Amino acid sequence: MSLEKNAIQYLMEQGIKPEDRVIDIDGEERWVVIDNNGQPTEIMPRVFTAKEPLKINTLSGFVKYVKANLDRKDYALIVHVKDECHVHLKGLLEVDGSRETIAVAQAIVPEFRFDYFMNMEEFNIALQAKFVSTEDRKLLLQVVGNVAEEKVMQTGDDGVSQAVTINSGLSSKADVKVPNPVSLAPYRTFLEVDQPVSQFIYRMKDGPRGAIFEADGGAWRNQAIVNIREYLADNLREEVSKNRITILA
C-alpha cells in the first residue's frame, strides 16, 4: 500500500476527513495528510487531462474548434505547429510537470515516392495528381508524355546532363535535353496553405524510367511551417489578441 493510501487510511481511522487537511501554503491550496507518526506529507493534486486528443484533418476544422471554445473554456492555450503535417492544441504546464494535448490537426497528403525510378506512365500520372501546376511541371509532362525511345542519352560537358528522343509531331521525332533542376510543388502540407515550391533533380534511365530527388536540403519544411503559422495567425487573430491563444512554430 502506498504512503498516500496509508495516510488516508490513518485519517479515516481517526475520524479525520482528508479534505479537512487542506492548508494554504504560499497562497496555494495543497493536499496534506498525516502519517502514523503525526508528520505531514504533501500529496500532489490529481491532474485531469484528456485521455486522447481530438483528431482533425484540416486546418479550417482545427480553427473552428479553437474558436468554438468548447473545452478548457477561457483557458490560455498553446497552438504548436510541430511540423508541416501536424498542429497541436496544448494546455499550459500542469503542477505535476505534464502538458495536456487537447487536439491535433494532421494533414492528409498523397504519397509520392521520391528517389524512386518509375515508368513514364506512372510518373506522368503522379505529376498530374500529386503536384501543383507550375511551369516546370508542364515542361516535365511534355517530356515524359512524349518519350519515343527507351534509350536515355548522356549529353553535354558537365557529365550529368541527359537527353531523350520525344515525339515532336505526328510523324517526327526530336532529341531534347532533360530539364534540370526543376522547381516543383508537391502536395506535402495542409491544403489550406500554399504548397512550398522547391528544387528537384530529375533523372532518367533506360526503359525509360524517371525519378526526382529533393535538392533543397529540406528547406521546404521551414516554408511550410511559416505558411501554416501565417494561416493560423490570420484566422485566430481575435483569440491571439485576447491572449487566449499563443501560436508557436
Residue frames relative to the residue before (quaternion, step in Angstrom):
aa qw qx qy qz dx dy dz
M 1.0000 0.0000 0.0000 0.0000 0.00 0.00 0.00
S 0.4712 -0.6989 0.4622 0.2756 3.60 -0.90 0.94
L 0.6724 -0.4903 0.3714 0.4117 3.55 -1.33 0.37
E 0.6444 0.5327 -0.3275 0.4402 3.58 0.96 -0.86
K 0.6713 0.4877 -0.3009 0.4700 3.57 0.95 -0.88
N 0.6187 0.5414 -0.3351 0.4602 3.58 1.04 -0.77
A 0.6778 0.5003 -0.2890 0.4547 3.53 0.92 -0.96
I 0.6597 0.4989 -0.3086 0.4698 3.57 0.94 -0.86
Q 0.6339 0.5248 -0.3296 0.4627 3.58 1.01 -0.82
Y 0.6320 0.5320 -0.3249 0.4604 3.60 1.00 -0.82
L 0.6569 0.5096 -0.3139 0.4585 3.58 0.92 -0.88
M 0.6525 0.5139 -0.3161 0.4584 3.54 0.99 -0.85
E 0.6453 0.5199 -0.3203 0.4591 3.59 1.01 -0.81
Q 0.7043 0.4416 -0.2588 0.4920 3.57 1.11 -0.67
G 0.5086 -0.6655 0.4129 0.3576 3.55 1.30 0.02
I 0.5388 0.5948 -0.4079 0.4353 3.56 1.25 0.40
K 0.3332 -0.7557 0.5297 0.1930 3.56 -0.65 1.08
P 0.5653 -0.6196 0.4128 0.3553 3.65 -0.93 0.81
E 0.6647 0.5220 -0.3305 0.4201 3.59 0.95 -0.78
D 0.5860 0.5702 -0.3724 0.4390 3.57 1.27 -0.27
R 0.6791 0.4763 -0.2844 0.4808 3.56 1.27 -0.17
V 0.3770 0.6855 -0.5187 0.3449 3.58 1.13 0.65
I 0.0031 -0.8104 0.5853 -0.0281 3.56 -0.63 1.09
D 0.4609 -0.6770 0.5114 0.2602 3.56 -1.25 0.48
I 0.0085 0.7936 -0.6059 0.0551 3.58 -0.51 1.24
D 0.8413 -0.0573 -0.0022 0.5375 3.54 -0.67 1.12
G 0.7166 -0.4704 0.2623 0.4431 3.54 0.98 0.80
E 0.6822 0.4360 -0.2889 0.5110 3.61 1.24 0.10
E 0.4158 -0.6871 0.5306 0.2711 3.56 -1.04 0.77
R 0.0235 0.7905 -0.6102 0.0480 3.54 -0.89 1.00
W 0.4495 -0.6770 0.5116 0.2791 3.54 -1.09 0.75
V 0.0101 0.7794 -0.6252 0.0388 3.56 -0.89 1.04
V 0.0837 -0.7829 0.6154 0.0374 3.56 -0.97 0.91
I 0.4088 -0.7073 0.5281 0.2317 3.55 -1.26 0.38
D 0.3229 -0.7481 0.5423 0.2050 3.58 -0.81 0.97
N 0.7503 -0.4145 0.2711 0.4378 3.58 -1.31 -0.01
N 0.6783 0.4608 -0.2868 0.4954 3.60 1.22 -0.36
G 0.5590 -0.6327 0.3760 0.3820 3.55 1.28 0.13
Q 0.5082 0.6484 -0.4208 0.3798 3.59 1.27 0.28
P 0.4464 -0.6993 0.4844 0.2777 3.61 -0.92 0.84
T 0.0575 -0.7715 0.6331 0.0248 3.55 -1.11 0.77
E 0.3340 -0.7562 0.5313 0.1852 3.54 -0.79 1.05
I 0.2034 -0.7571 0.6117 0.1061 3.55 -1.01 0.91
M 0.4573 -0.6782 0.5017 0.2814 3.55 -0.85 0.98
P 0.4558 -0.6898 0.4770 0.2981 3.61 -0.72 0.97
R 0.5073 -0.6581 0.4691 0.2992 3.54 -1.04 0.79
V 0.2351 -0.7691 0.5828 0.1164 3.55 -0.92 0.94
F 0.2043 -0.7851 0.5766 0.0968 3.58 -0.72 1.09
T 0.0740 0.7994 -0.5876 0.1008 3.57 -0.52 1.20
A 0.6528 -0.5076 0.3825 0.4121 3.55 -1.27 0.31
K 0.4862 -0.6687 0.4755 0.3007 3.57 -0.95 0.85
E 0.7765 -0.0658 0.0326 0.6258 3.56 1.14 -0.63
P 0.5277 -0.6572 0.4324 0.3203 3.59 -1.03 0.69
L 0.5351 -0.5760 0.5065 0.3541 3.53 -1.27 0.44
K 0.2253 -0.7982 0.5482 0.1076 3.59 -0.81 1.00
I 0.0366 -0.7900 0.6094 -0.0560 3.53 -0.80 1.17
N 0.3140 -0.7978 0.4919 0.1518 3.59 -1.00 0.77
T 0.7443 0.3210 -0.2225 0.5417 3.60 1.23 0.02
L 0.5522 -0.5973 0.4615 0.3539 3.55 -1.18 0.51
S 0.6246 0.5420 -0.3455 0.4436 3.59 1.02 -0.74
G 0.6538 0.4974 -0.3086 0.4795 3.59 1.00 -0.78
F 0.6214 0.5405 -0.3252 0.4647 3.57 1.07 -0.78
V 0.6604 0.5050 -0.3023 0.4662 3.58 0.93 -0.91
K 0.6447 0.5202 -0.3261 0.4554 3.60 0.93 -0.83
Y 0.6463 0.5183 -0.3188 0.4604 3.57 1.00 -0.82
V 0.6570 0.5046 -0.3129 0.4646 3.59 0.92 -0.88
K 0.6784 0.4985 -0.2908 0.4546 3.58 0.91 -0.91
A 0.6179 0.5758 -0.3443 0.4100 3.58 1.06 -0.71
N 0.2009 -0.8257 0.5074 0.1429 3.60 1.23 -0.48
L 0.2320 0.8179 -0.4914 0.1888 3.57 0.99 0.90
D 0.7853 0.2202 -0.0969 0.5705 3.56 0.92 -0.94
R 0.8155 0.1156 -0.1445 0.5484 3.56 -1.12 0.78
K 0.0139 0.8672 -0.4968 0.0327 3.50 1.00 0.97
D 0.8606 0.0511 -0.1033 0.4961 3.51 -0.90 1.10
Y 0.4305 0.6604 -0.4876 0.3752 3.58 1.21 0.41
A 0.4649 -0.6096 0.5462 0.3376 3.56 -1.22 0.42
L 0.0360 -0.8188 0.5714 -0.0425 3.57 -0.77 1.08
I 0.3433 -0.7258 0.5637 0.1939 3.54 -1.31 0.40
V 0.1708 -0.7326 0.6487 0.1155 3.56 -1.01 0.89
H 0.0821 -0.8257 0.5578 -0.0194 3.54 -0.43 1.28
V 0.2299 -0.7444 0.6131 0.1310 3.58 -0.66 1.14
K 0.2183 -0.8297 0.5022 0.1087 3.56 0.00 1.31
D 0.7617 -0.1867 0.1406 0.6042 3.59 0.94 -0.87
E 0.7801 -0.3753 0.2299 0.4447 3.58 -1.27 -0.17
C 0.7701 0.3451 -0.1753 0.5071 3.61 1.21 -0.38
H 0.7633 0.3336 -0.1766 0.5243 3.61 1.22 -0.15
V 0.0026 0.7579 -0.6520 0.0215 3.54 -1.01 0.97
H 0.1579 -0.8105 0.5619 0.0495 3.58 -0.77 1.07
L 0.2294 -0.7059 0.6496 0.1649 3.53 -1.21 0.69
K 0.0062 -0.8375 0.5418 -0.0709 3.57 -0.46 1.24
G 0.4456 -0.6582 0.5352 0.2860 3.51 -1.28 0.47
L 0.6152 -0.5141 0.4253 0.4199 3.54 -1.32 0.01
L 0.6794 -0.4976 0.3448 0.4147 3.56 -1.26 0.30
E 0.3490 -0.7427 0.5396 0.1881 3.56 -0.90 1.01
V 0.6853 -0.5055 0.3346 0.4035 3.57 -1.28 0.31
D 0.6943 0.4516 -0.2824 0.4840 3.59 1.17 -0.49
G 0.6196 -0.5838 0.3255 0.4116 3.58 1.29 0.21
S 0.5654 0.5963 -0.3926 0.4130 3.60 1.24 -0.05
R 0.1819 -0.7536 0.6188 0.1267 3.53 -1.31 0.30
E 0.3561 -0.7711 0.4928 0.1893 3.57 -0.59 1.14
T 0.2055 -0.7238 0.6424 0.1454 3.54 -1.13 0.77
I 0.2294 -0.8286 0.5027 0.0901 3.55 -0.36 1.28
A 0.8022 -0.0461 0.0705 0.5911 3.58 0.94 -0.86
V 0.1381 -0.7726 0.6161 0.0663 3.56 -1.22 0.61
A 0.1726 -0.7451 0.6353 0.1070 3.55 -0.93 0.96
Q 0.0255 -0.8040 0.5934 -0.0268 3.57 -0.72 1.09
A 0.3836 -0.7489 0.4978 0.2102 3.56 -0.62 1.16
I 0.2772 -0.7118 0.6189 0.1828 3.53 -1.17 0.71
V 0.0505 0.8131 -0.5739 0.0834 3.59 -0.39 1.21
P 0.5174 -0.6453 0.4534 0.3320 3.60 -1.02 0.69
E 0.4474 -0.6902 0.5030 0.2656 3.55 -1.09 0.68
F 0.0192 0.7696 -0.6379 0.0219 3.55 -0.95 0.90
R 0.3372 -0.7627 0.5215 0.1808 3.56 -0.83 0.99
F 0.1707 -0.7751 0.6047 0.0664 3.54 -0.27 1.32
D 0.8105 0.2630 -0.2093 0.4796 3.57 -1.27 0.49
Y 0.6268 0.5125 -0.3362 0.4811 3.59 1.21 0.43
F 0.3345 -0.7539 0.5319 0.1918 3.58 -0.75 1.04
M 0.0061 -0.7936 0.6068 -0.0445 3.56 -0.85 1.07
N 0.6087 -0.5654 0.3988 0.3882 3.55 -1.19 0.47
M 0.6976 -0.5248 0.3036 0.3818 3.54 -1.24 0.52
E 0.6408 0.5258 -0.3368 0.4466 3.60 1.00 -0.74
E 0.6643 0.4941 -0.2933 0.4781 3.56 0.94 -0.91
F 0.6649 0.5049 -0.3004 0.4613 3.56 0.96 -0.88
N 0.6223 0.5527 -0.3233 0.4504 3.58 1.03 -0.84
I 0.6760 0.4903 -0.2887 0.4683 3.57 0.88 -0.98
A 0.6570 0.5186 -0.3110 0.4501 3.58 0.94 -0.91
L 0.6378 0.5321 -0.3300 0.4485 3.60 0.96 -0.81
Q 0.7083 0.4610 -0.2683 0.4624 3.57 0.93 -0.86
A 0.7473 0.4350 -0.2219 0.4506 3.58 0.98 -0.83
K 0.8123 0.3110 -0.1166 0.4795 3.59 1.03 -0.74
F 0.6922 0.4058 -0.2716 0.5314 3.58 1.30 0.26
V 0.4859 -0.6280 0.5231 0.3095 3.53 -1.15 0.68
S 0.5377 -0.6323 0.4479 0.3325 3.57 -1.04 0.72
T 0.1029 0.7562 -0.6377 0.1042 3.55 -0.83 1.11
E 0.6720 -0.4885 0.3550 0.4287 3.56 -1.25 0.24
D 0.6799 0.4811 -0.3034 0.4628 3.59 0.92 -0.80
R 0.5987 0.5359 -0.3747 0.4626 3.59 1.10 -0.54
K 0.6329 0.5221 -0.3267 0.4691 3.59 1.01 -0.81
L 0.6458 0.5228 -0.3180 0.4566 3.58 1.00 -0.83
L 0.6584 0.5012 -0.3078 0.4696 3.57 0.95 -0.87
L 0.6452 0.5292 -0.3249 0.4451 3.58 0.96 -0.83
Q 0.6186 0.5404 -0.3414 0.4568 3.59 1.08 -0.68
V 0.6711 0.4866 -0.2935 0.4761 3.55 1.07 -0.77
V 0.7513 0.4149 -0.2407 0.4532 3.58 0.61 -1.14
G 0.6733 0.5047 -0.3041 0.4467 3.58 1.14 -0.51
N 0.7755 0.3289 -0.1712 0.5111 3.59 1.22 -0.27
V 0.2975 0.7621 -0.5265 0.2313 3.60 1.17 0.41
A 0.2374 -0.8157 0.5186 0.0963 3.55 -0.75 1.07
E 0.7951 0.2176 -0.1087 0.5555 3.62 1.10 -0.57
E 0.5639 -0.6267 0.4334 0.3185 3.54 -1.22 0.54
K 0.6579 0.5450 -0.3138 0.4143 3.58 1.09 -0.62
V 0.1927 -0.7526 0.6219 0.0988 3.55 -1.06 0.88
M 0.2391 -0.8044 0.5338 0.1038 3.56 -0.73 1.09
Q 0.3437 -0.6798 0.6026 0.2378 3.56 -1.18 0.64
T 0.0283 0.8208 -0.5665 0.0677 3.58 -0.84 0.92
G 0.7032 0.4703 -0.3317 0.4174 3.57 -1.25 0.27
D 0.5677 -0.6234 0.4415 0.3069 3.52 -1.36 0.17
D 0.6124 0.5911 -0.3530 0.3887 3.60 1.22 -0.23
G 0.4947 -0.7015 0.4054 0.3143 3.60 1.23 -0.09
V 0.7420 0.3844 -0.2288 0.4993 3.61 1.20 -0.13
S 0.5469 0.6252 -0.4072 0.3797 3.60 1.16 -0.36
Q 0.1577 -0.7875 0.5926 0.0615 3.54 -1.12 0.77
A 0.1146 -0.7709 0.6215 0.0801 3.53 -1.30 0.44
V 0.1005 -0.7751 0.6212 0.0566 3.55 -1.17 0.64
T 0.4385 -0.6527 0.5449 0.2912 3.52 -1.31 0.36
I 0.0398 -0.8037 0.5938 -0.0043 3.56 -0.77 1.06
N 0.5379 -0.5741 0.4988 0.3637 3.52 -1.31 0.33
S 0.1307 -0.8232 0.5509 0.0425 3.57 -0.62 1.12
G 0.7914 0.0561 -0.0494 0.6066 3.58 1.27 0.03
L 0.7622 -0.3520 0.2537 0.4805 3.55 -1.24 -0.23
S 0.8312 0.0988 -0.0225 0.5467 3.60 0.96 -0.79
S 0.6528 0.5164 -0.3175 0.4542 3.59 1.22 0.12
K 0.1981 -0.7612 0.6084 0.1053 3.52 -1.30 0.51
A 0.0604 -0.7946 0.6036 0.0253 3.55 -1.19 0.51
D 0.4070 -0.6798 0.5519 0.2600 3.55 -1.18 0.66
V 0.0204 -0.8006 0.5986 -0.0145 3.57 -0.79 0.98
K 0.4842 -0.6528 0.5043 0.2918 3.53 -1.17 0.65
V 0.4487 -0.6779 0.5128 0.2759 3.55 -0.94 0.92
P 0.4395 -0.7209 0.4640 0.2682 3.64 -0.70 1.04
N 0.1681 0.7742 -0.5936 0.1414 3.56 -1.00 0.91
P 0.5601 -0.3185 -0.7589 0.0944 1.58 -1.64 1.87
V 0.3480 -0.7256 0.5501 0.2232 3.58 -1.26 0.18
S 0.3272 -0.7248 0.5744 0.1940 3.56 -1.13 0.72
L 0.0530 0.8164 -0.5644 0.1101 3.53 -0.48 1.26
A 0.2156 -0.7674 0.5913 0.1221 3.55 -1.26 0.45
P 0.1190 -0.7973 0.5902 0.0438 3.59 0.04 1.26
Y 0.5081 -0.5925 0.5096 0.3619 3.58 -1.25 0.39
R 0.1375 0.8266 -0.5236 0.1541 3.58 -0.24 1.31
T 0.7631 0.2458 -0.1686 0.5735 3.59 1.24 0.05
F 0.7675 -0.3396 0.2454 0.4851 3.60 -1.27 -0.15
L 0.5152 -0.6829 0.4321 0.2856 3.56 -0.95 0.89
E 0.5829 0.6010 -0.3774 0.3957 3.61 1.19 -0.38
V 0.7324 0.3607 -0.2266 0.5312 3.61 1.18 -0.35
D 0.6357 -0.5196 0.3998 0.4075 3.57 -1.28 0.34
Q 0.4114 -0.6855 0.5430 0.2568 3.54 -1.03 0.83
P 0.4662 -0.6989 0.4553 0.2948 3.63 -0.71 0.97
V 0.2994 -0.7213 0.5983 0.1792 3.55 -1.04 0.86
S 0.0848 0.7979 -0.5921 0.0753 3.58 -0.85 0.94
Q 0.5589 -0.6298 0.4334 0.3211 3.54 -1.26 0.36
F 0.0893 -0.7744 0.6261 0.0214 3.51 -1.18 0.78
I 0.3434 -0.6740 0.6071 0.2433 3.52 -1.29 0.49
Y 0.1656 -0.7818 0.5962 0.0772 3.56 -0.80 1.06
R 0.0107 -0.8006 0.5979 -0.0381 3.56 -0.79 1.07
M 0.1860 -0.7766 0.5956 0.0870 3.52 -1.23 0.67
K 0.1599 -0.7496 0.6345 0.0995 3.52 -1.30 0.52
D 0.6440 -0.4874 0.3985 0.4346 3.53 -1.28 0.35
G 0.4346 0.6820 -0.5077 0.2971 3.52 -1.08 0.80
P 0.3708 0.5767 -0.0852 -0.7230 1.55 1.43 -2.05
R 0.1417 -0.7660 0.6207 0.0886 3.54 -1.26 0.51
G 0.1479 -0.8066 0.5692 0.0600 3.56 -1.12 0.63
A 0.0299 -0.7799 0.6251 0.0089 3.56 -1.25 0.52
I 0.2037 -0.7529 0.6055 0.1585 3.56 -1.21 0.46
F 0.1939 -0.7797 0.5928 0.0543 3.52 -1.11 0.88
E 0.4899 -0.6703 0.4719 0.2967 3.57 -0.86 0.96
A 0.0649 -0.8319 0.5509 -0.0159 3.57 -0.89 0.98
D 0.5955 0.5743 -0.3784 0.4152 3.60 1.12 0.53
G 0.5191 -0.6769 0.4006 0.3344 3.58 1.24 0.26
G 0.6443 -0.5438 0.3213 0.4312 3.58 1.19 0.43
A 0.3507 0.7614 -0.4843 0.2505 3.60 1.24 0.24
W 0.5540 0.6266 -0.3915 0.3837 3.59 1.15 -0.53
R 0.5987 0.5727 -0.3676 0.4224 3.61 1.09 -0.64
N 0.6412 0.5170 -0.3246 0.4650 3.58 0.97 -0.81
Q 0.6567 0.5038 -0.3104 0.4676 3.57 1.00 -0.82
A 0.6252 0.5335 -0.3368 0.4593 3.58 1.02 -0.76
I 0.6513 0.5102 -0.3132 0.4663 3.59 0.96 -0.87
V 0.6304 0.5194 -0.3278 0.4748 3.59 1.01 -0.79
N 0.6523 0.5184 -0.3154 0.4543 3.61 0.93 -0.86
I 0.6537 0.5030 -0.3065 0.4751 3.58 1.00 -0.84
R 0.6469 0.5268 -0.3177 0.4506 3.58 0.94 -0.91
E 0.6706 0.4927 -0.3035 0.4642 3.59 0.92 -0.87
Y 0.6190 0.5342 -0.3408 0.4640 3.59 1.04 -0.73
L 0.6872 0.4793 -0.2808 0.4681 3.57 0.87 -0.96
A 0.6461 0.5222 -0.3234 0.4530 3.59 0.95 -0.85
D 0.6654 0.5022 -0.2955 0.4666 3.58 1.03 -0.78
N 0.7583 0.3999 -0.2052 0.4723 3.58 0.93 -0.91
L 0.7291 0.3352 -0.2279 0.5515 3.60 1.26 -0.22
R 0.1805 0.8398 -0.4958 0.1279 3.55 1.21 0.57
E 0.6780 0.4966 -0.2998 0.4514 3.59 0.87 -0.90
E 0.6654 0.5024 -0.3062 0.4595 3.58 0.94 -0.89
V 0.6429 0.5110 -0.3192 0.4730 3.58 1.06 -0.73
S 0.6620 0.5186 -0.3101 0.4434 3.60 0.94 -0.87
K 0.6886 0.4534 -0.2686 0.4981 3.58 1.18 -0.59
N 0.4397 -0.7215 0.4252 0.3244 3.58 1.35 0.05
R 0.4123 0.6864 -0.4967 0.3350 3.57 1.14 0.54
I 0.7781 0.2081 -0.0969 0.5847 3.55 1.18 -0.68
T 0.0872 -0.7488 0.6551 0.0498 3.53 -1.07 0.89
I 0.2219 -0.7875 0.5646 0.1089 3.59 -0.73 1.07
L 0.0478 -0.7885 0.6130 -0.0118 3.55 -0.83 1.08
A 0.0550 0.7954 -0.6008 0.0578 3.59 -0.91 0.89
